[in-house]
């Protein structure tokens, strides 16, 4: 289906409460994320009626509209073109934390540390899966080969691809932790690399009694080893190290900061990590792994049933981020991830429930978005199905899905299913099971059974009554009255309070020589810029330093300062957007004149009639001190 994305963007802005209610916008793979001033002004029902919208929800301080892949980026581009600011990293972080308690904030921060690590683990999991599939004797026997026939160069290459991430995992975790907690990421990276330095006894070798490698013992009781594959020691070292760095930055004199702060951070944290943090937390990490493995290994697959049933509920609360660390720890210590099998089956269950509802529904909107939401779930992106269809009209489909997830999780654990990575699920997740023909067959059979069961039970028992009601015919909207065109402005008013500047004295040659047409200027005494005529905003520069106005055949350009484009919008706030009708005296911009001056730019505001040659005459009328709206120029058509 072809969509008018510009129209969708306009309707979204209007339904969410107008541009004045939207602080900024961003997007992810499936959702348009709007930080709004007032959540209550957003009309969920109106938003849901917009073309291509698959659902809405409010979380992490953001009003999120589900469009799905391929659509959300196009809608976002149109929203930004309509004057909505892009969300900065600090705004997104503040929005996520708004209204959360300390536990929720801690879990969110924990997720911010580990989510960036996942892509590397996904790639490593795929490498491990391919290695297991191609470098096993059953597969090689088809070609009359064994592992001994594989060239050593190829074996080394595969080992590098599949082993590097886990060997240097503390460095990645430490880097990400420093980044999230406000330290210098490069110091975190170096500290993490020190924890796996080759001069230390390798953790994997120490764990293997047959290797003959033993820890270095300090004072006869403190073991010193490398921390290959460890998570907690690197995470805690990163938290403490970043806080230490920020403290030192404030106390060390600036002249010595460049040398002393990195030196002290690395020295103190390495000693602390090897002597205290590492030995204590590595033992705790081992205990946690034993507990997790014991839970997943409960009799009759009870551990898998519990995780499966509650997984969708856990996802809704945002607590699922903490499982990233458990999955990563399992992978680095055992090479396998049984959690992944459970999560994959949850994805197939959601897809089956979503497809059944969408095919049986009579409501046009659900029939339109359901198949694409199902496809997204089958590709590992479950939000459109979960929020756009399953949870939209009641809890029955959701609870059915949770129950199927629990049974599927139990079966996965009874079968001993486990992947070679994390971060990908459902159809792409198959790649994590190709290392073993048995695992691959179990995965495909169980996935098909879960999908079919979820579809059948939902079709028979759990389709919400609301989606079985046909849509009421929509009332034909009355066309909005066309605004009367602005009259030709015989007088162009002053755009600011300040002193009049004739054209020949303007500080920019482009304007003083009339290259853009006849113009005059104002040296402002405050940072407010007003509309000089009635008209329509025909142009608003991305950097907000220039505005074009079309007014009854006259074309005006308002340019604030000289070379202020270099400021990239810093210090400028727009109060209008392109296409907006304005009246003489309306506030267009607010400018921080002190910032402009500090950046070394003249603050003169220049107003040019860019189509002067098409008019009979244009002449200056201003002089001395001006108030906003005082005569600046006189025009004759």
Secondary structure, DSSP 8 states (H G I E B T S, - for coil): ----HHHHHHHHHHHTT-GGGEEEEEE-SSEEEEEES-GGGS-HHHHHTSTT--EEEEETTEEEEE--TTTHHHHHHHHHHTT--B--HHHHHHHHHTT--HHHHHHHHHHHHHHTTHHHHHHHHHHHHHHHHHSSHHHHHTTT--GGGS-HHHHHHHHHHHHHHHHTHHHHHHHHHHHHTTS-HHHHHHHHHHHT-TTS--HHHHH-GGG----EEETTTEEE---TT--HHHHHHHHHHHHHHHHHHHHS-HHHHHHHHHHHHHHHHHHHIIIIIHHHHHHHHHHHHHHHHHHHT-GGGHHHHHHHHHHHHHHHHTGGGHHHHHHHHHHHHHS-BHHHHHHHHHHHHHHHHHHHHHHH---HHHHHHHHHHHHHHHTT--HHHIIIIITTT-SHHHHHHHHHHHHHHHHHHHHT--BS--S--HHHHGGGGTT-HHHHHHHHHHHHHHHHHHHHHIIIII--GGGGS--------------------SEEE-SSSEEEE-GGG-SSHHHHTTTTSSEEEEEESSSEEE-SSSEEEEEE-TTSSEEEEEETTEEEEEEESSSGGGGTTTTEEES--TT-EE-TT-EEEEE-HHHHHHTT----EEEEETTGGGSSEEEE---SEE-TTSEEEEEE-
